[in-house]
Amino acid sequence: MANPVSTAVEGVDATTLAGSVSALHDFSMWGMFIQADWIVKSVFILLILASFWSWAIIFEKALMFKNVRTKAQRFESDFWSSEALDKFYEKTKKRANHPMAIIFVAAMEEWFRSKNSATQNPQGLKLSLRERIVQVMQVSRNREVENLESGLGFLATTGSAAPFVGLFGTVWGIMNSFHGIAMSKNTSLVAVAPGIAEALFATAVGLFAAIPAVVAYNKFSNELVRFSNKLEDFSTEFDTILSRQLEG
């Protein structure tokens, strides 16, 4: 049967030891950062900077896609309700500040340039004009999609690399903890808890940076594909309208 006095003494000793460790080590996020090894600190700083930059891209892309969707819907409504392309072009070219309007203005400018430089071969002019208009719309569409896509690569990199960077910090911190165990020859959990907590905190920071980046990248990639298809559909429909104009 256990001696009550001995048990009480052991409980007091454990409590005292844990209290002394808690007093020496701050287990708050800031405390673990300050007390961490310089390599683990570098991992923390890198991941926090990547997280801040990712959130900046997320907010910027969210506003951008919302803006282009709204303007594209308004443009399509005005385009299909317009009676004459030249009048709609004159009205649109002054405020072509979104991808769909930019594609339309580029195609109309090529249309007017080609009409002003007509040759003696009208049939050949019609064929070459349509090809040039299609090429101009394709180049404009690719350029606008590339602008919308900028920044998504950083989100993809952060989402894939941040957990491994955090894991590197964790492994390094645990190695330091085992080194401390070997030097002090103290294998109690209370002695190694601070180092392990700091190491695991690096993994948590890596996941904190990676998860929003992955979610945002998948969302914006899907939106980019849908909007790119929308631009391609508009280019095809507008090419059909111009081909009717050429045949007429």
Buried (B, 14 or more C-beta within 10 A) or exposed (E): EEEEEEEEEEEEEEEEEBEEBEEEBBBEEEBBBEBBBEBBBBBBEBBBEBBEBBBEBBEEBBEBBEEBBEBBEEBBEEBEEBEEBEEBBEEBBEEBEBBBBBBBBBBBBBBEEBEEEEEEEEEEBBEEBBEBBBEBBEEBBEEBBEEBBEBBEBBBBBBEBBBEBBBBBBEBBBBBBEEBBEEEEEEEEBBBBBBBBBBBBBBEBBBBBBBBBBEBBEBBBEBBEEBBEBBBEBBEEBBEEBBEEBEE
